[in-house]
Amino acid sequence: MPGQGGVLLVLLAVLTLPGTGAVKVKYRWVQMDFYQQAERLQQEDGEFLFDFNEDEIFHVDLQGTEALWRLPEFMKFTYVEVQGALQAMAVTKSNLEVSKINANYSQGTIEAPEVTVFSMDPAELGKPNILICYVDKFWPSVVSITWLRNGQEVTLGVLESVFYRRADYRFRKFSYLPVVPSPGDDYHCRVEHWGQSNHTLKHWDPQMPLSISESTETLVCALGLAVGIVGIVVGTILIIKAMKTNSTLGQRGVL
């Protein structure tokens, strides 16, 4: 079973629209930092992140002690003091120790993730694309995401996002795999989490759209078949009519 996890969400600023009645939140700027201990894995880690309306602005690399911006342009609108982030993480770790004692080392409810796999662009054979494995609604934030191509693990080019918070304090995470789809390729995203008795294996079905030439050929074949069927029906009707006419003429000749 996993060890204790400490999560501290700090709301830094909320911009609201003026008006009467209930306050409507339009913009939300949030600082999230959490620290957790995985006793079974003998690991301790955490995360310090700023987001705006649930989109990441930056997070702090706690090992490299530097800020990593989601987009370079975001540096024009805000700033971060890395030492302040590290101090906040130290406070969070201390609070976790106190919480463990107050909770008598009881553990929170473990929730397994939901996994979805899709491509960034419509799939086309031979055209570069990016597969996305979206892992959602899980707790705690200890999860393993692995890509498989034709049953073999793939690591080249794989990128993972940080853990993103949800309003219900659970987490979500993304993993990205660059691919060039080829005939017969088989891709899976494998997710392992403490909330599962076994891993989750999600298959990516490229569902290749028909090319223009293939679509044209299909249409021509369908039209040809339809014309052929109509021709057979019309020919049959004409033959029947001709047989009836000949039969009538024959009967008049006898008279």
FIKOLZA-1660 file (N, C-alpha, C; in steps of 0.1 Angstrom, whole numbers, plus 5000, padded with zeros to 4 digits):
% residues 255
   i   px   py   pz ch aa at
   1 5009 4988 5000  A  M  N
   1 5000 5000 5000  A  M CA
   1 5009 5012 5000  A  M  C
   2 5004 5024 4995  A  P  N
   2 5012 5036 4994  A  P CA
   2 5013 5042 5008  A  P  C
   3 5023 5051 5009  A  G  N
   3 5025 5058 5021  A  G CA
   3 5016 5071 5020  A  G  C
   4 5018 5079 5030  A  Q  N
   4 5009 5091 5031  A  Q CA
   4 5013 5101 5020  A  Q  C
   5 5003 5109 5016  A  G  N
   5 5005 5119 5006  A  G CA
   5 5000 5133 5011  A  G  C
   6 5008 5143 5010  A  G  N
   6 5003 5156 5015  A  G CA
   6 5001 5165 5003  A  G  C
   7 4989 5172 5003  A  V  N
   7 4986 5181 4992  A  V CA
   7 4982 5194 4998  A  V  C
   8 4988 5205 4993  A  L  N
   8 4985 5218 4998  A  L CA
   8 4982 5227 4986  A  L  C
   9 4970 5232 4985  A  L  N
   9 4966 5241 4974  A  L CA
   9 4964 5255 4979  A  L  C
  10 4971 5264 4973  A  V  N
  10 4970 5278 4978  A  V CA
  10 4964 5287 4967  A  V  C
  11 4953 5293 4969  A  L  N
  11 4947 5302 4960  A  L CA
  11 4954 5316 4961  A  L  C
  12 4961 5320 4951  A  L  N
  12 4968 5333 4952  A  L CA
  12 4960 5345 4949  A  L  C
  13 4952 5344 4938  A  A  N
  13 4944 5355 4934  A  A CA
  13 4932 5351 4926  A  A  C
  14 4921 5357 4928  A  V  N
  14 4909 5355 4921  A  V CA
  14 4903 5368 4915  A  V  C
  15 4902 5369 4902  A  L  N
  15 4896 5381 4896  A  L CA
  15 4882 5378 4893  A  L  C
  16 4872 5386 4897  A  T  N
  16 4858 5384 4895  A  T CA
  16 4852 5395 4887  A  T  C
  17 4841 5392 4882  A  L  N
  17 4833 5402 4874  A  L CA
  17 4824 5409 4884  A  L  C
  18 4823 5423 4883  A  P  N
  18 4814 5430 4892  A  P CA
  18 4799 5427 4889  A  P  C
  19 4791 5428 4898  A  G  N
  19 4776 5426 4896  A  G CA
  19 4769 5423 4909  A  G  C
  20 4756 5421 4908  A  T  N
  20 4749 5418 4920  A  T CA
  20 4747 5403 4921  A  T  C
  21 4743 5399 4933  A  G  N
  21 4740 5385 4935  A  G CA
  21 4753 5378 4938  A  G  C
  22 4754 5365 4934  A  A  N
  22 4765 5356 4937  A  A CA
  22 4777 5361 4928  A  A  C
  23 4789 5359 4934  A  V  N
  23 4801 5363 4927  A  V CA
  23 4805 5352 4917  A  V  C
  24 4808 5356 4905  A  K  N
  24 4811 5347 4894  A  K CA
  24 4826 5348 4892  A  K  C
  25 4833 5337 4893  A  V  N
  25 4847 5337 4891  A  V CA
  25 4850 5335 4876  A  V  C
  26 4858 5344 4871  A  K  N
  26 4861 5343 4857  A  K CA
  26 4876 5339 4855  A  K  C
  27 4885 5344 4863  A  Y  N
  27 4899 5341 4861  A  Y CA
  27 4904 5336 4875  A  Y  C
  28 4912 5325 4874  A  R  N
  28 4917 5319 4887  A  R CA
  28 4932 5316 4885  A  R  C
  29 4940 5322 4894  A  W  N
  29 4954 5321 4894  A  W CA
  29 4958 5313 4906  A  W  C
  30 4963 5301 4904  A  V  N
  30 4965 5292 4916  A  V CA
  30 4980 5287 4917  A  V  C
  31 4984 5287 4929  A  Q  N
  31 4997 5281 4932  A  Q CA
  31 4994 5267 4939  A  Q  C
  32 5000 5257 4933  A  M  N
  32 4998 5243 4939  A  M CA
  32 5012 5238 4943  A  M  C
  33 5013 5233 4955  A  D  N
  33 5025 5226 4959  A  D CA
  33 5021 5214 4968  A  D  C
  34 5027 5203 4965  A  F  N
  34 5024 5191 4974  A  F CA
  34 5036 5183 4976  A  F  C
  35 5036 5176 4987  A  Y  N
  35 5048 5167 4990  A  Y CA
  35 5042 5154 4995  A  Y  C
  36 5048 5143 4990  A  Q  N
  36 5043 5130 4994  A  Q CA
  36 5055 5120 4996  A  Q  C
  37 5051 5110 5004  A  Q  N
  37 5060 5099 5007  A  Q CA
  37 5055 5086 5003  A  Q  C
  38 5062 5079 4995  A  A  N
  38 5058 5065 4991  A  A CA
  38 5066 5055 4998  A  A  C
  39 5061 5050 5009  A  E  N
  39 5069 5042 5018  A  E CA
  39 5073 5029 5011  A  E  C
  40 5063 5023 5004  A  R  N
  40 5066 5010 4997  A  R CA
  40 5078 5012 4987  A  R  C
  41 5079 5023 4981  A  L  N
  41 5089 5025 4971  A  L CA
  41 5101 5032 4977  A  L  C
  42 5100 5036 4990  A  Q  N
  42 5111 5043 4996  A  Q CA
  42 5115 5056 4989  A  Q  C
  43 5104 5063 4985  A  Q  N
  43 5106 5075 4977  A  Q CA
  43 5099 5087 4984  A  Q  C
  44 5104 5099 4982  A  E  N
  44 5098 5111 4986  A  E CA
  44 5099 5121 4975  A  E  C
  45 5088 5128 4971  A  D  N
  45 5089 5138 4961  A  D CA
  45 5077 5148 4962  A  D  C
  46 5077 5158 4953  A  G  N
  46 5067 5167 4954  A  G CA
  46 5067 5176 4941  A  G  C
  47 5059 5186 4942  A  E  N
  47 5057 5195 4930  A  E CA
  47 5053 5209 4934  A  E  C
  48 5058 5219 4927  A  F  N
  48 5055 5233 4929  A  F CA
  48 5051 5238 4915  A  F  C
  49 5038 5243 4914  A  L  N
  49 5033 5247 4901  A  L CA
  49 5024 5259 4902  A  L  C
  50 5024 5267 4892  A  F  N
  50 5014 5278 4891  A  F CA
  50 5005 5275 4879  A  F  C
  51 4992 5277 4880  A  D  N
  51 4984 5276 4868  A  D CA
  51 4974 5287 4868  A  D  C
  52 4969 5290 4855  A  F  N
  52 4959 5300 4853  A  F CA
  52 4947 5294 4846  A  F  C
  53 4936 5294 4853  A  N  N
  53 4924 5287 4847  A  N CA
  53 4927 5273 4843  A  N  C
  54 4934 5266 4852  A  E  N
  54 4938 5252 4851  A  E CA
  54 4948 5249 4839  A  E  C
  55 4954 5259 4834  A  D  N
  55 4965 5257 4824  A  D CA
  55 4978 5261 4831  A  D  C
  56 4988 5252 4829  A  E  N
  56 5001 5254 4836  A  E CA
  56 5008 5267 4831  A  E  C
  57 5013 5275 4840  A  I  N
  57 5022 5286 4836  A  I CA
  57 5037 5282 4837  A  I  C
  58 5040 5276 4849  A  F  N
  58 5054 5270 4851  A  F CA
  58 5053 5261 4862  A  F  C
  59 5064 5253 4863  A  H  N
  59 5066 5245 4875  A  H CA
  59 5081 5245 4878  A  H  C
  60 5084 5242 4890  A  V  N
  60 5098 5243 4895  A  V CA
  60 5104 5229 4895  A  V  C
  61 5116 5227 4889  A  D  N
  61 5123 5215 4889  A  D CA
  61 5130 5215 4903  A  D  C
  62 5125 5206 4912  A  L  N
  62 5130 5206 4926  A  L CA
  62 5145 5201 4926  A  L  C
  63 5148 5192 4917  A  Q  N
  63 5162 5187 4917  A  Q CA
  63 5172 5197 4911  A  Q  C
  64 5168 5203 4899  A  G  N
  64 5176 5212 4893  A  G CA
  64 5175 5226 4898  A  G  C
  65 5165 5228 4907  A  T  N
  65 5163 5241 4914  A  T CA
  65 5162 5252 4903  A  T  C
  66 5153 5250 4893  A  E  N
  66 5150 5260 4883  A  E CA
  66 5135 5260 4879  A  E  C
  67 5131 5271 4874  A  A  N
  67 5117 5272 4869  A  A CA
  67 5116 5268 4855  A  A  C
  68 5107 5259 4851  A  L  N
  68 5105 5254 4838  A  L CA
  68 5091 5260 4833  A  L  C
  69 5092 5269 4823  A  W  N
  69 5080 5275 4818  A  W CA
  69 5073 5267 4808  A  W  C
  70 5059 5267 4808  A  R  N
  70 5052 5259 4798  A  R CA
  70 5054 5265 4784  A  R  C
  71 5054 5278 4783  A  L  N
  71 5058 5286 4771  A  L CA
  71 5067 5297 4775  A  L  C
  72 5077 5300 4767  A  P  N
  72 5086 5311 4770  A  P CA
  72 5079 5325 4771  A  P  C
  73 5068 5326 4764  A  E  N
  73 5061 5339 4764  A  E CA
  73 5055 5342 4778  A  E  C
  74 5053 5332 4786  A  F  N
  74 5047 5334 4799  A  F CA
  74 5056 5342 4808  A  F  C
  75 5069 5342 4806  A  M  N
  75 5078 5349 4814  A  M CA
  75 5076 5364 4814  A  M  C
  76 5069 5369 4803  A  K  N
  76 5066 5383 4802  A  K CA
  76 5056 5388 4811  A  K  C
  77 5048 5379 4817  A  F  N
  77 5036 5383 4825  A  F CA
  77 5038 5380 4840  A  F  C
  78 5047 5372 4844  A  T  N
  78 5049 5369 4858  A  T CA
  78 5064 5365 4860  A  T  C
  79 5067 5362 4872  A  Y  N
  79 5081 5358 4876  A  Y CA
  79 5080 5348 4887  A  Y  C
  80 5091 5341 4890  A  V  N
  80 5091 5332 4901  A  V CA
  80 5104 5333 4909  A  V  C
  81 5104 5332 4922  A  E  N
  81 5116 5331 4930  A  E CA
  81 5118 5316 4934  A  E  C
  82 5127 5310 4928  A  V  N
  82 5129 5295 4930  A  V CA
  82 5132 5292 4945  A  V  C
  83 5140 5301 4951  A  Q  N
  83 5143 5298 4966  A  Q CA
  83 5130 5299 4974  A  Q  C
  84 5121 5308 4970  A  G  N
  84 5108 5309 4977  A  G CA
  84 5100 5296 4975  A  G  C
  85 5101 5290 4963  A  A  N
  85 5093 5278 4961  A  A CA
  85 5099 5267 4969  A  A  C
  86 5112 5266 4970  A  L  N
  86 5119 5255 4978  A  L CA
  86 5115 5257 4992  A  L  C
  87 5115 5269 4997  A  Q  N
  87 5111 5271 5011  A  Q CA
  87 5096 5267 5014  A  Q  C
  88 5088 5270 5004  A  A  N
  88 5074 5265 5005  A  A CA
  88 5073 5250 5005  A  A  C
  89 5081 5243 4997  A  M  N
  89 5081 5229 4997  A  M CA
  89 5086 5223 5011  A  M  C
  90 5095 5230 5017  A  A  N
  90 5100 5226 5030  A  A CA
  90 5089 5227 5041  A  A  C
  91 5081 5238 5040  A  V  N
  91 5070 5240 5049  A  V CA
  91 5059 5229 5047  A  V  C
  92 5057 5226 5034  A  T  N
  92 5047 5215 5031  A  T CA
  92 5051 5202 5036  A  T  C
  93 5064 5199 5035  A  K  N
  93 5069 5186 5040  A  K CA
  93 5068 5186 5055  A  K  C
  94 5070 5197 5062  A  S  N
  94 5069 5197 5077  A  S CA
  94 5054 5195 5080  A  S  C
  95 5045 5202 5073  A  N  N
  95 5031 5200 5075  A  N CA
  95 5026 5186 5073  A  N  C
  96 5032 5179 5064  A  L  N
  96 5029 5165 5061  A  L CA
  96 5032 5156 5073  A  L  C
  97 5044 5159 5079  A  E  N
  97 5047 5151 5091  A  E CA
  97 5038 5153 5102  A  E  C
  98 5033 5166 5104  A  V  N
  98 5023 5169 5115  A  V CA
  98 5010 5162 5112  A  V  C
  99 5006 5162 5099  A  S  N
  99 4993 5156 5095  A  S CA
  99 4994 5141 5097  A  S  C
 100 5005 5135 5095  A  K  N
 100 5006 5120 5096  A  K CA
 100 5004 5117 5111  A  K  C
 101 5009 5125 5120  A  I  N
 101 5008 5122 5134  A  I CA
 101 4993 5124 5139  A  I  C
 102 4987 5135 5134  A  N  N
 102 4974 5139 5138  A  N CA
 102 4964 5128 5133  A  N  C
 103 4967 5123 5121  A  A  N
 103 4958 5113 5115  A  A CA
 103 4961 5099 5119  A  A  C
 104 4970 5097 5128  A  N  N
 104 4974 5084 5133  A  N CA
 104 4979 5075 5122  A  N  C
 105 4986 5081 5112  A  Y  N
 105 4992 5074 5100  A  Y CA
 105 4982 5067 5092  A  Y  C
 106 4969 5071 5092  A  S  N
 106 4959 5065 5084  A  S CA
 106 4961 5069 5069  A  S  C
 107 4956 5061 5060  A  Q  N
 107 4959 5064 5046  A  Q CA
 107 4946 5069 5039  A  Q  C
 108 4948 5077 5029  A  G  N
 108 4937 5082 5022  A  G CA
 108 4931 5072 5012  A  G  C
 109 4920 5075 5006  A  T  N
 109 4913 5066 4997  A  T CA
 109 4921 5066 4984  A  T  C
 110 4925 5054 4979  A  I  N
 110 4933 5053 4967  A  I CA
 110 4923 5052 4955  A  I  C
 111 4925 5060 4945  A  E  N
 111 4915 5060 4934  A  E CA
 111 4923 5057 4921  A  E  C
 112 4918 5047 4913  A  A  N
 112 4925 5043 4901  A  A CA
 112 4922 5053 4890  A  A  C
 113 4931 5054 4880  A  P  N
 113 4929 5064 4869  A  P CA
 113 4920 5059 4858  A  P  C
 114 4915 5069 4851  A  E  N
 114 4908 5067 4838  A  E CA
 114 4919 5070 4827  A  E  C
 115 4919 5061 4817  A  V  N
 115 4930 5062 4807  A  V CA
 115 4923 5064 4793  A  V  C
 116 4928 5073 4785  A  T  N
 116 4923 5076 4772  A  T CA
 116 4935 5078 4762  A  T  C
 117 4935 5072 4750  A  V  N
 117 4946 5074 4741  A  V CA
 117 4940 5079 4728  A  V  C
 118 4946 5089 4722  A  F  N
 118 4942 5095 4710  A  F CA
 118 4954 5102 4703  A  F  C
 119 4952 5106 4690  A  S  N
 119 4963 5112 4683  A  S CA
 119 4960 5127 4682  A  S  C
 120 4971 5135 4681  A  M  N
 120 4970 5149 4680  A  M CA
 120 4963 5153 4667  A  M  C
 121 4966 5146 4656  A  D  N
 121 4961 5149 4643  A  D CA
 121 4954 5136 4637  A  D  C
 122 4945 5138 4627  A  P  N
 122 4939 5126 4621  A  P CA
 122 4951 5117 4615  A  P  C
 123 4949 5104 4617  A  A  N
 123 4960 5095 4614  A  A CA
 123 4961 5093 4599  A  A  C
 124 4973 5093 4594  A  E  N
 124 4976 5090 4580  A  E CA
 124 4989 5082 4579  A  E  C
 125 4989 5072 4571  A  L  N
 125 5000 5063 4569  A  L CA
 125 5012 5071 4564  A  L  C
 126 5024 5070 4571  A  G  N
 126 5036 5076 4567  A  G CA
 126 5037 5091 4571  A  G  C
 127 5027 5096 4577  A  K  N
 127 5027 5110 4581  A  K CA
 127 5030 5111 4596  A  K  C
 128 5040 5119 4600  A  P  N
 128 5043 5121 4615  A  P CA
 128 5031 5126 4623  A  P  C
 129 5030 5120 4635  A  N  N
 129 5019 5124 4643  A  N CA
 129 5023 5122 4658  A  N  C
 130 5015 5126 4667  A  I  N
 130 5018 5124 4681  A  I CA
 130 5007 5117 4688  A  I  C
 131 5010 5106 4695  A  L  N
 131 5000 5100 4703  A  L CA
 131 5000 5105 4717  A  L  C
 132 4988 5107 4723  A  I  N
 132 4986 5113 4736  A  I CA
 132 4979 5103 4745  A  I  C
 133 4985 5100 4757  A  C  N
 133 4979 5091 4767  A  C CA
 133 4975 5100 4778  A  C  C
 134 4962 5101 4780  A  Y  N
 134 4956 5110 4790  A  Y CA
 134 4952 5102 4802  A  Y  C
 135 4958 5104 4814  A  V  N
 135 4955 5097 4826  A  V CA
 135 4949 5106 4836  A  V  C
 136 4937 5103 4840  A  D  N
 136 4929 5112 4847  A  D CA
 136 4922 5106 4860  A  D  C
 137 4919 5115 4869  A  K  N
 137 4911 5111 4881  A  K CA
 137 4917 5101 4890  A  K  C
 138 4930 5103 4893  A  F  N
 138 4937 5093 4902  A  F CA
 138 4943 5099 4914  A  F  C
 139 4945 5092 4924  A  W  N
 139 4951 5096 4937  A  W CA
 139 4957 5084 4943  A  W  C
 140 4969 5084 4948  A  P  N
 140 4979 5096 4949  A  P CA
 140 4986 5098 4936  A  P  C
 141 4995 5107 4935  A  S  N
 141 5002 5111 4923  A  S CA
 141 5014 5103 4921  A  S  C
 142 5013 5090 4921  A  V  N
 142 5024 5080 4918  A  V CA
 142 5018 5071 4907  A  V  C
 143 5023 5073 4895  A  V  N
 143 5018 5065 4884  A  V CA
 143 5029 5062 4874  A  V  C
 144 5028 5051 4867  A  S  N
 144 5038 5047 4857  A  S CA
 144 5031 5046 4844  A  S  C
 145 5036 5054 4833  A  I  N
 145 5030 5054 4820  A  I CA
 145 5041 5048 4810  A  I  C
 146 5037 5038 4803  A  T  N
 146 5047 5032 4793  A  T CA
 146 5040 5030 4780  A  T  C
 147 5048 5033 4769  A  W  N
 147 5043 5031 4755  A  W CA
 147 5048 5018 4750  A  W  C
 148 5039 5011 4742  A  L  N
 148 5043 4999 4736  A  L CA
 148 5040 5000 4721  A  L  C
 149 5050 4996 4712  A  R  N
 149 5048 4995 4698  A  R CA
 149 5050 4980 4694  A  R  C
 150 5040 4974 4688  A  N  N
 150 5041 4960 4685  A  N CA
 150 5046 4951 4696  A  N  C
 151 5041 4955 4708  A  G  N
 151 5045 4947 4720  A  G CA
 151 5058 4950 4726  A  G  C
 152 5066 4959 4720  A  Q  N
 152 5079 4963 4726  A  Q CA
 152 5078 4977 4732  A  Q  C
 153 5085 4979 4743  A  E  N
 153 5085 4992 4750  A  E CA
 153 5092 5002 4741  A  E  C
 154 5086 5014 4741  A  V  N
 154 5092 5025 4733  A  V CA
 154 5095 5037 4743  A  V  C
 155 5108 5042 4742  A  T  N
 155 5111 5053 4751  A  T CA
 155 5117 5065 4743  A  T  C
 156 5121 5063 4731  A  L  N
 156 5126 5074 4723  A  L CA
 156 5116 5084 4720  A  L  C
 157 5119 5097 4724  A  G  N
 157 5110 5108 4721  A  G CA
 157 5098 5109 4730  A  G  C
 158 5097 5100 4740  A  V  N
 158 5085 5101 4749  A  V CA
 158 5087 5113 4759  A  V  C
 159 5076 5121 4760  A  L  N
 159 5076 5132 4770  A  L CA
 159 5064 5130 4779  A  L  C
 160 5066 5135 4791  A  E  N
 160 5055 5135 4801  A  E CA
 160 5053 5148 4807  A  E  C
 161 5040 5152 4810  A  S  N
 161 5037 5164 4817  A  S CA
 161 5039 5162 4832  A  S  C
 162 5038 5173 4839  A  V  N
 162 5038 5172 4854  A  V CA
 162 5024 5167 4858  A  V  C
 163 5022 5166 4871  A  F  N
 163 5009 5162 4876  A  F CA
 163 5001 5175 4876  A  F  C
 164 4989 5175 4871  A  Y  N
 164 4980 5186 4871  A  Y CA
 164 4969 5184 4881  A  Y  C
 165 4965 5194 4889  A  R  N
 165 4955 5192 4899  A  R CA
 165 4941 5192 4893  A  R  C
 166 4932 5186 4900  A  R  N
 166 4917 5187 4896  A  R CA
 166 4910 5194 4908  A  R  C
 167 4899 5199 4905  A  A  N
 167 4891 5206 4916  A  A CA
 167 4888 5197 4928  A  A  C
 168 4887 5184 4925  A  D  N
 168 4884 5174 4936  A  D CA
 168 4897 5169 4942  A  D  C
 169 4908 5175 4940  A  Y  N
 169 4921 5171 4946  A  Y CA
 169 4927 5159 4940  A  Y  C
 170 4921 5153 4931  A  R  N
 170 4927 5142 4923  A  R CA
 170 4936 5148 4913  A  R  C
 171 4943 5139 4905  A  F  N
 171 4953 5144 4895  A  F CA
 171 4950 5139 4881  A  F  C
 172 4957 5146 4872  A  R  N
 172 4957 5141 4858  A  R CA
 172 4971 5143 4852  A  R  C
 173 4974 5136 4842  A  K  N
 173 4988 5136 4836  A  K CA
 173 4987 5132 4822  A  K  C
 174 4997 5137 4814  A  F  N
 174 4997 5134 4799  A  F CA
 174 5011 5128 4796  A  F  C
 175 5010 5119 4786  A  S  N
 175 5023 5113 4781  A  S CA
 175 5022 5114 4766  A  S  C
 176 5033 5118 4759  A  Y  N
 176 5033 5120 4744  A  Y CA
 176 5043 5111 4738  A  Y  C
 177 5039 5105 4726  A  L  N
 177 5048 5097 4719  A  L CA
 177 5047 5100 4704  A  L  C
 178 5059 5105 4698  A  P  N
 178 5059 5108 4684  A  P CA
 178 5059 5095 4676  A  P  C
 179 5051 5095 4665  A  V  N
 179 5049 5082 4657  A  V CA
 179 5048 5086 4642  A  V  C
 180 5052 5076 4634  A  V  N
 180 5049 5077 4620  A  V CA
 180 5042 5064 4616  A  V  C
 181 5028 5064 4616  A  P  N
 181 5020 5052 4614  A  P CA
 181 5024 5044 4602  A  P  C
 182 5026 5031 4603  A  S  N
 182 5029 5022 4592  A  S CA
 182 5019 5011 4592  A  S  C
 183 5016 5005 4580  A  P  N
 183 5007 4993 4580  A  P CA
 183 5011 4982 4590  A  P  C
 184 5002 4978 4598  A  G  N
 184 5005 4967 4607  A  G CA
 184 5009 4971 4621  A  G  C
 185 5012 4984 4622  A  D  N
 185 5017 4989 4635  A  D CA
 185 5006 4988 4646  A  D  C
 186 5010 4985 4658  A  D  N
 186 5001 4983 4669  A  D CA
 186 5006 4990 4681  A  D  C
 187 4999 5000 4686  A  Y  N
 187 5003 5009 4697  A  Y CA
 187 4994 5007 4710  A  Y  C
 188 5001 5007 4721  A  H  N
 188 4993 5006 4734  A  H CA
 188 5000 5016 4744  A  H  C
 189 4991 5021 4753  A  C  N
 189 4996 5029 4764  A  C CA
 189 4993 5021 4777  A  C  C
 190 5004 5018 4785  A  R  N
 190 5002 5009 4797  A  R CA
 190 5004 5018 4809  A  R  C
 191 4994 5018 4818  A  V  N
 191 4994 5026 4830  A  V CA
 191 4993 5017 4842  A  V  C
 192 5002 5020 4852  A  E  N
 192 5002 5012 4864  A  E CA
 192 5000 5022 4876  A  E  C
 193 4991 5018 4885  A  H  N
 193 4988 5027 4896  A  H CA
 193 4984 5018 4908  A  H  C
 194 4986 5023 4920  A  W  N
 194 4983 5015 4932  A  W CA
 194 4968 5012 4933  A  W  C
 195 4959 5020 4927  A  G  N
 195 4945 5018 4927  A  G CA
 195 4940 5006 4918  A  G  C
 196 4950 4999 4911  A  Q  N
 196 4946 4989 4902  A  Q CA
 196 4952 4976 4907  A  Q  C
 197 4945 4965 4906  A  S  N
 197 4950 4952 4909  A  S CA
 197 4960 4947 4897  A  S  C
 198 4957 4953 4885  A  N  N
 198 4966 4950 4874  A  N CA
 198 4967 4963 4866  A  N  C
 199 4976 4963 4856  A  H  N
 199 4978 4975 4849  A  H CA
 199 4967 4977 4838  A  H  C
 200 4965 4989 4834  A  T  N
 200 4956 4993 4823  A  T CA
 200 4963 4993 4810  A  T  C
 201 4958 4987 4800  A  L  N
 201 4964 4987 4787  A  L CA
 201 4954 4992 4776  A  L  C
 202 4957 5004 4771  A  K  N
 202 4948 5011 4762  A  K CA
 202 4954 5010 4748  A  K  C
 203 4946 5005 4738  A  H  N
 203 4950 5004 4725  A  H CA
 203 4947 5016 4716  A  H  C
 204 4956 5020 4707  A  W  N
 204 4953 5031 4698  A  W CA
 204 4949 5025 4685  A  W  C
 205 4937 5028 4680  A  D  N
 205 4933 5024 4667  A  D CA
 205 4934 5036 4658  A  D  C
 206 4942 5035 4648  A  P  N
 206 4944 5047 4639  A  P CA
 206 4932 5051 4631  A  P  C
 207 4923 5041 4628  A  Q  N
 207 4911 5044 4620  A  Q CA
 207 4915 5053 4608  A  Q  C
 208 4923 5048 4600  A  M  N
 208 4928 5056 4588  A  M CA
 208 4916 5060 4579  A  M  C
 209 4915 5073 4576  A  P  N
 209 4905 5077 4567  A  P CA
 209 4909 5073 4552  A  P  C
 210 4899 5070 4544  A  L  N
 210 4901 5067 4530  A  L CA
 210 4908 5078 4523  A  L  C
 211 4918 5075 4515  A  S  N
 211 4924 5086 4507  A  S CA
 211 4914 5090 4496  A  S  C
 212 4917 5101 4488  A  I  N
 212 4908 5105 4478  A  I CA
 212 4907 5095 4467  A  I  C
 213 4918 5089 4463  A  S  N
 213 4918 5079 4453  A  S CA
 213 4910 5067 4457  A  S  C
 214 4911 5062 4469  A  E  N
 214 4904 5051 4474  A  E CA
 214 4889 5054 4475  A  E  C
 215 4886 5066 4479  A  S  N
 215 4872 5070 4480  A  S CA
 215 4866 5071 4466  A  S  C
 216 4874 5076 4456  A  T  N
 216 4869 5077 4442  A  T CA
 216 4866 5063 4436  A  T  C
 217 4876 5054 4439  A  E  N
 217 4875 5040 4434  A  E CA
 217 4862 5034 4440  A  E  C
 218 4860 5036 4453  A  T  N
 218 4848 5030 4459  A  T CA
 218 4835 5035 4453  A  T  C
 219 4835 5048 4451  A  L  N
 219 4823 5055 4445  A  L CA
 219 4821 5050 4431  A  L  C
 220 4831 5049 4423  A  V  N
 220 4830 5044 4409  A  V CA
 220 4825 5029 4409  A  V  C
 221 4830 5021 4418  A  C  N
 221 4826 5007 4419  A  C CA
 221 4811 5006 4423  A  C  C
 222 4807 5015 4433  A  A  N
 222 4793 5014 4437  A  A CA
 222 4784 5019 4426  A  A  C
 223 4788 5030 4419  A  L  N
 223 4779 5034 4408  A  L CA
 223 4778 5024 4397  A  L  C
 224 4790 5018 4394  A  G  N
 224 4790 5007 4383  A  G CA
 224 4781 4996 4387  A  G  C
 225 4781 4992 4400  A  L  N
 225 4773 4981 4404  A  L CA
 225 4758 4985 4404  A  L  C
 226 4755 4997 4408  A  A  N
 226 4741 5002 4407  A  A CA
 226 4736 5002 4393  A  A  C
 227 4744 5008 4384  A  V  N
 227 4740 5008 4370  A  V CA
 227 4738 4994 4364  A  V  C
 228 4747 4985 4368  A  G  N
 228 4745 4971 4363  A  G CA
 228 4732 4965 4368  A  G  C
 229 4729 4967 4381  A  I  N
 229 4717 4962 4386  A  I CA
 229 4704 4968 4379  A  I  C
 230 4705 4981 4377  A  V  N
 230 4694 4988 4370  A  V CA
 230 4692 4982 4356  A  V  C
 231 4704 4980 4349  A  G  N
 231 4704 4974 4336  A  G CA
 231 4697 4961 4335  A  G  C
 232 4701 4952 4345  A  I  N
 232 4695 4939 4346  A  I CA
 232 4680 4939 4348  A  I  C
 233 4676 4948 4357  A  V  N
 233 4661 4949 4360  A  V CA
 233 4654 4954 4347  A  V  C
 234 4659 4965 4341  A  V  N
 234 4652 4970 4329  A  V CA
 234 4652 4960 4318  A  V  C
 235 4663 4953 4316  A  G  N
 235 4664 4943 4305  A  G CA
 235 4654 4932 4308  A  G  C
 236 4653 4928 4320  A  T  N
 236 4643 4917 4324  A  T CA
 236 4629 4921 4321  A  T  C
 237 4626 4934 4324  A  I  N
 237 4612 4939 4322  A  I CA
 237 4610 4940 4307  A  I  C
 238 4619 4944 4299  A  L  N
 238 4618 4945 4284  A  L CA
 238 4616 4931 4278  A  L  C
 239 4623 4921 4283  A  I  N
 239 4622 4908 4278  A  I CA
 239 4608 4902 4281  A  I  C
 240 4603 4905 4293  A  I  N
 240 4590 4900 4297  A  I CA
 240 4579 4906 4288  A  I  C
 241 4580 4919 4286  A  K  N
 241 4571 4926 4278  A  K CA
 241 4571 4921 4263  A  K  C
 242 4583 4919 4258  A  A  N
 242 4584 4913 4244  A  A CA
 242 4578 4899 4243  A  A  C
 243 4580 4891 4254  A  M  N
 243 4574 4878 4254  A  M CA
 243 4559 4878 4254  A  M  C
 244 4553 4888 4262  A  K  N
 244 4539 4889 4262  A  K CA
 244 4533 4894 4249  A  K  C
 245 4541 4904 4242  A  T  N
 245 4536 4909 4229  A  T CA
 245 4536 4898 4219  A  T  C
 246 4547 4890 4219  A  N  N
 246 4547 4879 4209  A  N CA
 246 4536 4869 4211  A  N  C
 247 4534 4866 4224  A  S  N
 247 4523 4857 4227  A  S CA
 247 4510 4862 4222  A  S  C
 248 4507 4875 4224  A  T  N
 248 4494 4880 4219  A  T CA
 248 4493 4880 4204  A  T  C
 249 4503 4883 4197  A  L  N
 249 4503 4883 4183  A  L CA
 249 4501 4869 4177  A  L  C
 250 4507 4859 4184  A  G  N
 250 4506 4845 4180  A  G CA
 250 4491 4841 4181  A  G  C
 251 4485 4845 4192  A  Q  N
 251 4471 4841 4194  A  Q CA
 251 4462 4847 4184  A  Q  C
 252 4464 4859 4180  A  R  N
 252 4456 4866 4169  A  R CA
 252 4458 4859 4156  A  R  C
 253 4470 4854 4153  A  G  N
 253 4473 4848 4140  A  G CA
 253 4465 4834 4139  A  G  C
 254 4464 4827 4150  A  V  N
 254 4456 4815 4150  A  V CA
 254 4442 4817 4147  A  V  C
 255 4436 4828 4152  A  L  N
 255 4422 4831 4150  A  L CA
 255 4420 4834 4135  A  L  C
% end
